[in-house]
Amino acid sequence: MEQSSGRRRFLKSVTAISGAASIPAQSLAAEPHAQHAPRGASQPYMFLTQPEAAFIEAAVARLIPADELGPGAKEAGVAFFIDRQLFGGWGTMARMYRLGPWPEGTPQQGYQSPLTPQQVYRIGIRAVNEHCAKHHGKSFEALAAPQQDEVLRGLDAGKIELEAVRAQFFFNMLLANTIEGFFSDPVYGGNRDKVGWKLVGFPGVAAVYTTHVDKHGVPYNAVPVSIMDVVDNRVEVDESGHPKHVLLTRKD
């Protein structure tokens, strides 16, 4: 939630944070549990209501803010990524066991709640906005950035009590989904213009690396390639369908 140099430290610790979250972050180029985002600039919300979308946009903007390193989570379309996850099968736990019992679990045991992700978000957002209205007289998205950070820290530390859902459980899900949306393939609605990949130097869809395996200690810097780049024939591919990465010199 810090600006500038704090963002670099945050992104370097993404793996550690994701491992501690209530749900695991997906592989950077692997298919997440969301529906494909429509092509084009216009992306209507499919699950989130307007107040819920306003909350998500404000929250992800504080979790990964824009700074001198580039756009943040809001600009990268992370709210649309989360919306599509919730609208799809993951949002209803369509492929998960739901009959309980539901004792308090550990992070290693995975998802431990009778609530679906749709319910967690809907209940959590409403409860946080009620807390903000009670203590600040405004909903979350209307607060100043320092106040928003204070609320998010309170959720993270469990200092803010929410009815029907644990504050830390809701925050961990929001944080994990924000990280997923910032680094997943743009086909799923987030990582718009591949800003997450460009920030950390991730090349996207896997290519053939046989000519590079003996080049130890040499950075592999390439123009990132998304799934839709391959589908829409915007990149050259080899006989096996792997994209041919265009290498470049990266400026740290």
N, C-alpha and C positions, 0 to 999 in steps of 0.2 A: 504494500500500500504506500510505500515511499516513492518519491520521484527520483529521476536522474540516476545516479550511481546505484541507488537501492534497487532499481529495476534489474540491473545486470546481476546483482547478487541474488535476487529473487529467481531469475531464470536459470542461473547456474545450479540452484537448489531445487529445481522442479522435480527431479526424480525422487529426492528424499521426501519432499512434501507430499507428492502423489502417493508414495508408499505408505504414508501415515494417514491418508484420507480414508473415508469410509468406503469408497469404491475406487477401483484401480483406474488410472488413466490409460487410455488405449495407446497402442503403438502409433508412432507418428504418421505412417503411411498406410496402416492397416485399416480395414473397414470398421468404423465405429458402429454403435447401436442406434444410428439415426437414419432417417430417410434422406435420399439425395436432395440437395437444394436445387430449386429451379434455376435455369440459366438466366442471365440478365441482371440488371441492377435492382429491379423491383423484387422484394422478398417479403410477402405478407406473412404475418404471424399466423400459425396454424393451431396452436394450443393456448398460448399466453393471452390473457386479456390485456387491454391497454394499460391499466395500472400495474399489472404484473410485469409487463414488458418494460415499463418505465423503471421499475425496481431493478430488474436484471441489468438493464443498460447502465444504470448508475452504479450498481455494485461491481460489475466486471470492469468498469472504467477505473475503479479504485484498486481492484486486485492486480490488474496489469495496466497501469496508466500509460498514456502517450507521453513521450519525452524526447530528448534530443537523439535517442537511439532509433526512434521511429514511432509508428502508430501503436496504440494500445489495443486492449481487448474489445472495446466498444467499436473502434474504427475497423477492426478485423472481422466484425460481424459475429462475435461470439454469442450474442443474445439470440441470433437466428439459429445458430448451431444448437444451443440449449433447447430452443423451442421445438426444433425438429426431433431431437432426442425424446423429448416429452411426448410429442405427437405420435411417435412410432411405438413399436412393441416394447422397447425398454421402458418407456414411460408408464406402461401398465403392468410391467413385470410379466409379459406374455410368456417368456421362456424360463421363468424361475418358480421354484417351489414356494407355495403361499399358505400352507396349512398349519404352520407353527409346529411346536410351541415357540415363543419369542422371548427367551431369556436374554439378559444383557450379554453380548458377545465381546470378542476381542477383534482388533483390526485384521488379524490373520484369518478369522472365520468368515470374512466377507459380509455381505449385506445381512443385517439382523434387525428387521423391522417389518411389522405387518402392513405398513403403509407403502403404497407404490410411490415411485419418484414423482408422478403427477401430484399425488396427495401431499408429499413432503414439501414440494415447491409451493403449492397453492396454500396450504396451511401455514408454512413458514413465512412466506411473503406477507400474508395478512397479519400474522402475529407481530412481525417486525415493524410493519407500518403502524400497528396499534401502539406498540412500545414507543415509536418515534413521536406519534401524535400526543401521547401522554406526557412524555418528558421534554419534547422540543416544540410541540404545537404544529408540526408539519410531518408529512410522509417522508420516507427515506430519500426519495429522489430530489426532494425540495431542500434538503439540508445542505449546508456548506460542506466542502470536502473534508475539513478536519472533523466535523461532526459525524460524517459518514464513516470515516476511518475509526472513530471511537466506537460506533455501533458495531462495525465488523469485528473489531478487536474484542468487544464484549461477547459477541457470539462465539468467536474462536476460543475464548477462555472460559466459556460457560458462565459468565457473570450476568448475562441477560437470560432470564427464564421465559420460555415460550410454552404456551399450552399446546398439548397434543403432539408435539415433536420436540426432541432435545435440540437446543441451540447449536451445540457442537456438531451434531449429526447433520443438521441443515447446512451449516457453514461448510463442513467438509465436503458435502455433495456439491455445493455451489462452487467451491474452490477447485475440486477435481474436474468438474465439467468446464470451468473456465480455462483451465490448463489444456484440456482435451480440445476445446474449440479453437484455442489460439495456435495449436500445433498440428491439428488433424488435416487431412487432405481438404482443400477448398471445396471439393465436390459436396461436402456435407454442410456447407453454409458458413463455416468459420474460416479463420486464416485467410481472409480476403486479400487478394493480390499476393498471397504467400508471405505475408509480412513476418509471421512467426518463423518460417523456415529460413527466410533471408537473414533474420536477426541472429540465429544460431548456426547458420551455414549448413542446414540439412538439405540434401539434394532431391528429396521427394521419392518418387517411384524408383524402385531399384533398377539399376542397369547391370551390365556385365563388368566385373571389376578384375578380371584375370590379368590384365596388363598392369595392374597397380599393386598386386599382392606383395611384390618384393620391394616396393618403395616405402620402406619403413620410415616413420617420422615425417612423411611428406603429406601436408594437408590435401584433402580431396575437396576442392572448392568448385562447385558447378552451379549453373543456372538451375534452380529447382524446377522439377517437372511434376505436375499433378495428374491425377487419373484422367480428368477431362482433357488435358493437353494431349494425352495418348488417344483417347476416344475420338476427339475432334481432329486428329491428324495435324496438330500444331507442332509436333516434334517428329524428328526422324527416328525410326525404329530399325532394329536389326532383323535378321531372318526369323528370330525366335519371338519377336514382338517386344523386346526390351528397348527402352528409349536410349538414344545415344546422347549422353550428357554433354553439354557444351561447357568446357572447363573455363574458369576465369581466375583472375588474381584477386583474392579477397583482401580488403582493407580492414584491419582490426580497429 
